[in-house]
Amino acid sequence: MKNKLSPWLLILVPLILAACSRQEAAPEPVRAVRTITVTAESAGGAHEYAAEIRARTESRLGFRVSGKMVRRSAEVGHRVKAGEVLAQLDPEDLKLGQDAARAGTRAAQVNVDLAEADFRRFKELRDQGFISAAELERRESTLRAAQATLEQAKAQAGVQGNQTAYSSLLATAPGVITAVEAEVGAVLAAGTPVVRVAHDGPRDAVFAVPEDVVAGVRTLLDKPGAVRVKLWGSNKELPATVREVAAAADTATRTFQVKADLSAADLQLGQTASVIIDLPRVDGVAKLPLSAVTEQGGKTSVWLVDKASMTVRAQPVEVLGAEGNTVLVSSGVSPGQIVVTAGVHVLTAGQKVKFYTASDMPASAASR
């Protein structure tokens, strides 16, 4: 009798044999890469920033007392002189306070006169021996207290007189009205800004620089002619001196405000200008596309192609700075070396590569 194999055994045997057989992994494809050959170049040039011409000193003027503004003669663009009246508060309440202070002064003067007369009479009586020395001292103390009250009243009257004078807002210096911040009829607290005055005198070119440049700009502080200013619509360049760099970045733009002195030039407020900062010239640097730089182990690196074996390896580099989309590399690569410029994020050490050619482009992309 012949042995018959179970139908299940006939199914399992091929599956077991297939599982035991090892399949070799497909070889990693040779990746086509774009490259650039390193050459020694020089870095330099200039940075250019948009700027605005502003007054060196700009004051926001307001009344030193509270009240209702009843008149304002200052308008945007008006030229004003020092001491010129720009606005007026309702002075009635202040005048009543001044009258009350004057009346208090007169009353204090009357008390002083009466105390002086009493003191003279009691001094005569003391000289004749009719009263004691203690009684004369009391009269002298009364006189001194009256005199102190008079001095206090005079000081109060002076303060009240000043308060009345403060109802008129005066220009503190000659200049131009650049803004109006309160209108007639408004009830203002003391110190509320009413107008803004740009003082005559020195002018500044005000501009903003990013965080990676501010350290270099600080090295130019107080160096005459360190920057150049070119006015809009003019090819003439004016020498300027960086006089102030903001200590903290603007909370909205994250840039640092810089002021360049242009006091020697005759400029109009609000003019548009460009500030040009020359960069120091550096020789022997490599200029690589921004896409060639990657990070390997916390260090800035590039991928170098070994032409003999057509493999790649990571090479740490030192970055000096950037010019647009170009990275300036100061060390780590040498002239003649081949650097991968595209697809660096998918490469591995020792991977086989080939130089990119037009034939490597997919047919779907070539037909576009």
Secondary structure, DSSP 4 states (H G I P E B T S, - for coil): ------HHHHHHHHHHHHHHSPPPPPPPPPEEE-EEE---EEE--EEEEEEEEEES-EEEEE-SS-EEEEEE---TT-EE-TT-EEEEE--HHHHHHHHHHHHHHHHHHHHHHHHHHHHHHHHHHHHTTSS-HHHHHHHHHHHHHHHHHHHHHHHHHHHHHHHHHTTEEE-SSSEEEEEE---TT-EE-TT-EEEEEEESS-EEEEEEE-HHHHHHHHTTTT-TTSEEEEETT---EEEEEEEEE-SS--TTT--EEEEEE-TTS---TT-EEEEEEEPPPEEEEEEEEGGG-EEETTEEEEEEEETTTTEEEEEE-EEEEEETTEEEEEES--TT-EEE-S-GGG--TT-BEEE--GGGS-HHHHT-
